[in-house]
Amino acid sequence: MLRSITIQLKATPLLADLTIRAKNLYNVATYQMRQRFFQRKRLYTYTALWKELKEHKAYLALKELAGAQSPQQILRLVRSTWTGYLAAKRAYRLHPANFHAPPKPPKYVKKHRKFVVLWSHQEVRIRNGKLLLPRKVMTKGFPAIPLDRLPCTAQTYRTALLVPFYDRYQFIITYEAAATAPAIEKDAPEKVLGVDLGVNNLVATSDGLLIKGKIIKSINHYYNKQRAKLCSVLARHKLPTSRRLQRLLRLRQTKIHDYLHKASRQLIQHCREQQITTIVIGRNKHWKQKVRLGKKTNQHFVGIPFHKFIRMLTYKAAAAGINVQLVSEAYTSQTCSRCGHRSRSNRVFRGLFLCNHCALVCNADVNAAINIAQKVRSRAAATTGSTPRRGARGTVPVPVPSDTNLS
């Protein structure tokens, strides 16, 4: 399984020069592919594109600084981008409902922007616990990357990328992770855990685990306030951006990314302890498109990257031997998990569910998670905990807030 390590690097003239040269070559290669496609309705193969551009000044400029492999990787990337565009066109003709709009040809990178630089395993060396790039770029001042505490060796290393990241750069190392034995045995009895995603509670499970979402809500709230102030100042001076705004954007994304990793790891650890074999996540397609939840709620809901969290959870669950399924969460917040009665009035408050039919009192998010788990109950027994007496106070089951290890 491929894994990645991300290291942030402070901006230097060398890193800016590398990414600008990569952008220039990408635009030149994109121009050649666009002309070929518009005139002949065909694409260059990688070999033909390389023969066309191997003497171009943009190709030679990147080769001079980054090494021979980096410009070749850029050409391969351009080729794969266009083949992906053609595949999307074919998929659009067959199933147009799966797309918001018809796919468009790849465009150029804007002049003031930068682009990624790639190095393959053929050019990178690992010596004395440090990752070394080609000598051409190392002699210009590119730092050696220490790998003493990282699970990457000369045998498992695959690629390295230099990615512009707001006011800094990300150096991403991909490596082949050693296969580990799954935490859940194959012959273990099947248990299903329902997961409801939300704003105040990022995760609510059908057995009562709650992972707070107010931390992300607080990060977004601070970001929106500060961004509004900075943008008003920049607009008065007719400036597109500033270093302070770029730093604010970077810190917001880094903090949210870190919290989502911790939350997903916490949930997987809970599944291991409870021997959960299947995680069922409630998710509606296009749920952020044309959403009308009010001005403030819209801002909170749209600002949380639920899809990124699902991706993190999926690959961590796969490593633990846990299956992940996505189902529609329609009406799960209005339906009683005990009797199945559905009514909007069942949702008394944001966090309180009170069934008008059977008098079940339950945490609203946990009730939704139980209903999500029950959608696959025909295939497996859902893990929903004990059922309380009729009209009992409290939650079903009692939610256990779990954010002590996340902040």
C-alpha positions as CSV (number, residue, x, y, z in Angstrom):
1,M,0.0,0.0,0.0
2,L,1.3,3.4,-1.0
3,R,1.6,6.0,1.8
4,S,2.9,9.5,1.9
5,I,4.9,11.8,4.2
6,T,4.4,15.5,4.0
7,I,7.0,18.0,5.1
8,Q,6.6,21.8,5.0
9,L,9.5,23.9,3.7
10,K,9.8,27.6,4.0
11,A,9.8,29.5,0.7
12,T,13.2,30.2,-0.9
13,P,14.2,31.6,-4.3
14,L,15.3,28.1,-5.3
15,L,12.0,26.5,-4.6
16,A,10.2,29.4,-6.4
17,D,12.5,29.0,-9.4
18,L,11.9,25.2,-9.6
19,T,8.1,25.5,-9.5
20,I,8.1,28.4,-12.0
21,R,10.2,26.4,-14.5
22,A,7.8,23.4,-14.0
23,K,4.9,25.6,-14.7
24,N,6.4,26.9,-17.9
25,L,7.1,23.4,-19.2
26,Y,3.6,22.3,-18.2
27,N,2.0,25.1,-20.2
28,V,4.2,24.4,-23.3
29,A,3.3,20.7,-23.2
30,T,-0.4,21.6,-22.7
31,Y,-0.2,23.9,-25.7
32,Q,1.1,21.1,-27.9
33,M,-1.6,18.7,-26.7
34,R,-4.3,21.2,-27.2
35,Q,-3.2,22.0,-30.8
36,R,-2.9,18.4,-31.6
37,F,-6.3,17.5,-30.2
38,F,-8.2,20.5,-31.8
39,Q,-6.6,19.9,-35.2
40,R,-6.5,16.1,-35.5
41,K,-8.8,15.0,-32.6
42,R,-5.9,12.8,-31.4
43,L,-3.3,13.1,-28.6
44,Y,0.4,12.9,-28.6
45,T,1.9,9.8,-27.1
46,Y,4.4,10.4,-24.4
47,T,7.3,9.4,-26.7
48,A,6.0,11.8,-29.4
49,L,5.6,14.6,-27.0
50,W,9.1,14.1,-25.6
51,K,10.6,14.1,-29.0
52,E,8.7,17.3,-29.8
53,L,9.9,19.2,-26.7
54,K,13.2,17.7,-25.7
55,E,15.1,20.6,-27.2
56,H,12.6,23.3,-26.1
57,K,14.0,26.0,-23.8
58,A,11.4,25.3,-21.1
59,Y,12.3,21.6,-21.1
60,L,16.1,22.4,-20.9
61,A,15.6,25.0,-18.2
62,L,13.9,22.5,-15.8
63,K,16.4,19.8,-16.8
64,E,19.3,22.0,-16.0
65,L,18.1,22.7,-12.4
66,A,16.0,19.7,-11.4
67,G,17.6,16.8,-13.3
68,A,16.7,14.8,-16.3
69,Q,13.8,12.9,-14.8
70,S,11.7,15.9,-13.6
71,P,10.8,17.3,-17.1
72,Q,9.9,13.8,-18.2
73,Q,7.6,13.4,-15.3
74,I,5.9,16.7,-16.2
75,L,5.3,15.4,-19.8
76,R,3.8,12.2,-18.4
77,L,1.5,14.2,-16.1
78,V,0.3,16.3,-19.1
79,R,-0.4,13.1,-21.0
80,S,-2.3,11.5,-18.1
81,T,-4.3,14.7,-17.7
82,W,-5.5,14.6,-21.3
83,T,-6.3,10.8,-21.2
84,G,-8.4,11.5,-18.1
85,Y,-10.2,14.2,-19.9
86,L,-11.1,11.8,-22.7
87,A,-12.2,9.2,-20.2
88,A,-14.5,11.8,-18.5
89,K,-16.0,12.7,-21.9
90,R,-16.9,9.1,-22.6
91,A,-18.4,8.7,-19.1
92,Y,-20.4,11.9,-19.6
93,R,-21.9,10.6,-22.8
94,L,-23.0,7.5,-21.0
95,H,-24.1,9.0,-17.7
96,P,-24.5,12.8,-17.9
97,A,-26.4,12.8,-14.6
98,N,-23.1,12.0,-12.8
99,F,-21.6,15.3,-13.8
100,H,-22.4,18.9,-12.9
101,A,-21.4,20.1,-16.4
102,P,-19.7,18.7,-19.5
103,P,-16.0,18.0,-19.0
104,K,-13.7,20.7,-20.5
105,P,-10.2,20.3,-21.9
106,P,-7.3,20.9,-19.5
107,K,-6.3,24.5,-19.3
108,Y,-3.0,26.4,-18.7
109,V,-1.6,27.3,-15.4
110,K,-1.8,31.1,-14.9
111,K,1.4,33.1,-15.3
112,H,1.6,34.1,-11.7
113,R,1.0,30.6,-10.4
114,K,3.5,27.7,-9.8
115,F,3.4,24.0,-10.5
116,V,4.6,20.8,-8.9
117,V,8.0,19.3,-9.5
118,L,8.4,15.5,-9.5
119,W,11.4,13.3,-8.9
120,S,11.2,9.5,-9.6
121,H,13.1,6.9,-7.6
122,Q,15.8,6.8,-10.2
123,E,17.2,10.2,-9.3
124,V,16.8,10.2,-5.5
125,R,19.3,8.8,-3.1
126,I,19.0,7.9,0.5
127,R,22.3,8.0,2.4
128,N,23.0,8.0,6.1
129,G,19.3,8.4,6.9
130,K,18.8,11.4,4.6
131,L,17.0,11.8,1.3
132,L,19.1,13.5,-1.3
133,L,17.8,14.9,-4.6
134,P,19.9,15.2,-7.8
135,R,23.3,16.9,-7.3
136,K,22.2,19.8,-9.6
137,V,19.5,21.0,-7.3
138,M,21.4,20.0,-4.1
139,T,24.4,22.2,-5.0
140,K,22.0,25.2,-5.4
141,G,21.0,24.8,-1.7
142,F,18.1,22.3,-1.6
143,P,18.1,20.8,1.9
144,A,18.7,17.2,2.6
145,I,15.5,15.6,4.1
146,P,16.2,13.6,7.3
147,L,14.4,10.2,7.5
148,D,15.6,9.0,10.8
149,R,12.2,9.0,12.4
150,L,10.2,8.3,9.2
151,P,9.1,4.9,7.9
152,C,10.8,5.4,4.5
153,T,13.9,3.5,3.3
154,A,15.8,3.2,0.1
155,Q,13.9,0.0,-0.6
156,T,10.4,1.4,-0.1
157,Y,10.8,4.9,-1.5
158,R,8.9,5.6,-4.7
159,T,8.5,9.3,-5.7
160,A,9.0,12.8,-4.3
161,L,7.0,15.9,-5.1
162,L,7.6,19.6,-4.4
163,V,4.1,21.2,-4.2
164,P,3.4,25.0,-3.8
165,F,1.4,25.4,-0.6
166,Y,0.2,29.0,-0.1
167,D,3.2,30.9,1.4
168,R,5.3,27.7,1.8
169,Y,6.0,24.5,-0.1
170,Q,5.2,20.9,0.7
171,F,7.7,18.2,0.1
172,I,5.7,14.9,-0.3
173,I,7.5,11.5,-0.2
174,T,5.6,8.5,-1.3
175,Y,6.7,5.0,-0.2
176,E,5.5,1.5,-0.1
177,A,4.2,0.6,3.4
178,A,4.8,-2.9,4.7
179,A,1.6,-5.0,4.7
180,T,0.3,-5.5,8.3
181,A,-2.0,-8.1,9.6
182,P,-5.6,-6.8,9.8
183,A,-6.8,-6.1,13.3
184,I,-10.2,-7.7,12.6
185,E,-10.1,-11.4,11.9
186,K,-11.9,-12.6,8.7
187,D,-13.9,-15.2,10.6
188,A,-15.0,-12.7,13.3
189,P,-18.8,-12.2,13.7
190,E,-20.0,-9.3,11.5
191,K,-20.7,-6.1,13.4
192,V,-21.9,-2.9,11.8
193,L,-21.3,0.6,13.1
194,G,-23.4,3.4,11.8
195,V,-21.7,6.8,11.5
196,D,-23.5,10.2,11.2
197,L,-21.4,13.2,10.2
198,G,-22.4,16.6,11.4
199,V,-21.2,20.1,12.4
200,N,-21.3,20.2,16.2
201,N,-20.6,16.5,16.4
202,L,-18.2,15.6,13.6
203,V,-18.9,11.9,14.2
204,A,-21.7,10.3,16.1
205,T,-21.8,6.5,16.0
206,S,-24.6,4.0,16.6
207,D,-23.0,2.7,19.8
208,G,-22.7,6.2,21.4
209,L,-19.3,7.5,20.5
210,L,-19.2,11.3,19.9
211,I,-16.3,13.1,18.4
212,K,-16.6,16.9,18.6
213,G,-16.8,19.0,15.5
214,K,-16.8,22.4,17.3
215,I,-13.0,22.5,17.0
216,I,-13.3,22.7,13.2
217,K,-16.2,25.1,13.6
218,S,-14.0,27.4,15.7
219,I,-11.2,27.2,13.2
220,N,-13.5,28.2,10.4
221,H,-15.1,30.9,12.4
222,Y,-11.7,32.6,13.1
223,Y,-10.6,32.1,9.5
224,N,-13.8,33.7,8.1
225,K,-13.5,36.7,10.4
226,Q,-9.9,37.3,9.6
227,R,-10.2,36.7,5.9
228,A,-13.1,39.2,5.7
229,K,-10.9,41.9,7.4
230,L,-7.9,41.2,5.2
231,C,-9.9,41.1,1.9
232,S,-11.5,44.4,2.7
233,V,-8.0,46.0,3.2
234,L,-6.7,44.4,0.0
235,A,-9.7,45.5,-2.0
236,R,-9.1,49.1,-1.0
237,H,-5.5,48.9,-2.2
238,K,-6.5,46.8,-5.3
239,L,-4.2,43.9,-4.3
240,P,-5.2,40.3,-5.1
241,T,-3.5,38.7,-2.0
242,S,-0.9,39.2,0.6
243,R,1.6,37.1,2.7
244,R,-0.6,37.5,5.7
245,L,-3.7,36.1,3.8
246,Q,-1.6,33.2,2.4
247,R,-0.4,32.4,5.9
248,L,-4.0,32.4,7.2
249,L,-5.1,30.1,4.5
250,R,-2.2,27.7,5.2
251,L,-2.8,27.6,8.9
252,R,-6.5,26.9,8.5
253,Q,-6.0,24.0,6.1
254,T,-3.1,22.5,8.2
255,K,-5.1,22.6,11.4
256,I,-8.2,21.0,9.8
257,H,-6.1,18.4,8.1
258,D,-4.5,17.5,11.4
259,Y,-7.7,17.3,13.3
260,L,-9.4,15.0,10.6
261,H,-6.4,12.6,10.8
262,K,-6.7,12.4,14.6
263,A,-10.5,12.0,14.5
264,S,-10.4,9.2,11.9
265,R,-7.6,7.4,13.8
266,Q,-9.7,7.7,17.0
267,L,-12.7,6.2,15.2
268,I,-10.7,3.3,13.8
269,Q,-9.2,2.6,17.2
270,H,-12.7,2.5,18.7
271,C,-13.7,0.0,15.9
272,R,-10.8,-2.2,16.7
273,E,-11.6,-2.3,20.4
274,Q,-15.3,-3.2,19.7
275,Q,-14.4,-5.6,16.9
276,I,-16.4,-3.7,14.3
277,T,-16.2,-5.3,10.8
278,T,-18.2,-2.8,8.8
279,I,-18.6,1.0,9.0
280,V,-21.7,2.5,7.4
281,I,-21.4,6.2,6.8
282,G,-24.4,8.4,6.0
283,R,-23.8,10.7,3.1
284,N,-26.0,12.3,0.5
285,K,-24.6,13.1,-3.0
286,H,-24.1,16.7,-3.8
287,W,-25.2,17.7,-0.3
288,K,-23.3,20.9,-0.4
289,Q,-24.8,22.1,-3.7
290,K,-27.5,24.8,-3.4
291,V,-27.8,24.1,0.3
292,R,-30.3,26.3,2.2
293,L,-29.7,26.0,5.9
294,G,-29.4,29.6,6.8
295,K,-26.5,32.0,6.4
296,K,-24.6,30.9,9.4
297,T,-25.3,27.2,9.2
298,N,-24.4,27.2,5.5
299,Q,-21.0,28.7,6.3
300,H,-20.3,26.1,9.0
301,F,-21.6,23.1,7.0
302,V,-19.9,24.0,3.7
303,G,-16.6,24.7,5.5
304,I,-16.1,21.2,6.8
305,P,-14.4,18.8,4.4
306,F,-16.5,15.7,5.0
307,H,-15.3,14.0,1.8
308,K,-11.6,14.3,2.9
309,F,-12.6,12.7,6.3
310,I,-14.3,9.8,4.5
311,R,-11.2,9.2,2.4
312,M,-9.0,9.2,5.5
313,L,-11.3,6.9,7.3
314,T,-11.5,4.5,4.3
315,Y,-7.8,3.9,3.8
316,K,-7.2,3.5,7.6
317,A,-10.1,1.1,7.8
318,A,-8.8,-0.9,4.9
319,A,-5.4,-1.3,6.7
320,A,-7.3,-2.6,9.8
321,G,-9.4,-5.0,7.7
322,I,-12.6,-3.0,8.2
323,N,-15.1,-2.5,5.4
324,V,-16.6,0.9,4.7
325,Q,-19.9,1.5,3.0
326,L,-21.7,4.8,2.0
327,V,-25.5,5.0,2.2
328,S,-28.0,7.8,1.9
329,E,-28.8,9.5,5.2
330,A,-32.2,10.8,4.0
331,Y,-34.8,11.1,6.8
332,T,-32.5,9.4,9.4
333,S,-32.7,12.4,11.7
334,Q,-36.6,12.4,11.6
335,T,-37.1,8.7,12.0
336,C,-37.4,6.9,15.3
337,S,-34.8,4.1,15.6
338,R,-37.1,2.0,17.8
339,C,-40.5,2.1,16.1
340,G,-39.7,3.6,12.7
341,H,-42.1,6.5,13.1
342,R,-41.1,9.5,11.0
343,S,-42.0,13.1,11.7
344,R,-40.2,16.4,11.7
345,S,-41.6,17.1,15.2
346,N,-39.6,14.2,16.6
347,R,-36.5,16.4,16.4
348,V,-37.3,18.6,19.4
349,F,-33.9,20.5,19.6
350,R,-30.7,20.2,17.7
351,G,-29.4,17.5,20.0
352,L,-32.6,16.0,21.3
353,F,-34.8,13.4,19.6
354,L,-38.2,12.6,21.2
355,C,-40.5,10.2,19.4
356,N,-44.1,11.2,19.4
357,H,-45.2,7.6,18.9
358,C,-43.2,5.5,21.3
359,A,-41.8,8.3,23.6
360,L,-38.2,7.3,22.9
361,V,-35.8,10.0,24.2
362,C,-32.4,9.9,22.4
363,N,-29.5,11.9,21.3
364,A,-30.5,13.1,17.8
365,D,-27.2,12.4,16.2
366,V,-26.9,8.9,17.8
367,N,-30.5,8.2,16.7
368,A,-29.5,9.1,13.1
369,A,-26.4,6.9,13.3
370,I,-28.6,3.9,14.5
371,N,-30.9,4.4,11.5
372,I,-27.9,4.5,9.2
373,A,-26.7,1.2,10.6
374,Q,-30.1,-0.3,10.3
375,K,-30.0,0.3,6.5
376,V,-27.7,-2.7,6.3
377,R,-29.3,-4.7,9.1
378,S,-30.7,-7.2,6.5
379,R,-27.1,-8.2,5.8
380,A,-25.6,-7.9,9.3
381,A,-26.6,-7.2,12.9
382,A,-26.1,-3.6,13.7
383,T,-24.2,-2.6,16.8
384,T,-26.7,-0.3,18.5
385,G,-26.1,-1.0,22.2
386,S,-28.9,-1.6,24.7
387,T,-32.4,-0.3,24.3
388,P,-33.8,1.7,27.3
389,R,-37.2,1.4,28.9
390,R,-40.1,3.2,27.3
391,G,-39.8,6.9,27.9
392,A,-36.4,6.7,29.8
393,R,-34.4,9.8,30.0
394,G,-30.9,10.1,28.6
395,T,-29.6,8.8,25.3
396,V,-29.7,5.5,23.5
397,P,-27.0,4.4,24.1
398,V,-25.3,7.0,26.3
399,P,-23.0,9.1,24.1
400,V,-19.3,9.1,25.1
401,P,-17.6,12.4,24.1
402,S,-14.2,11.5,22.8
403,D,-12.1,14.5,22.0
404,T,-9.4,14.4,24.7
405,N,-6.8,13.0,22.4
406,L,-7.6,15.1,19.4
407,S,-6.9,18.7,20.3
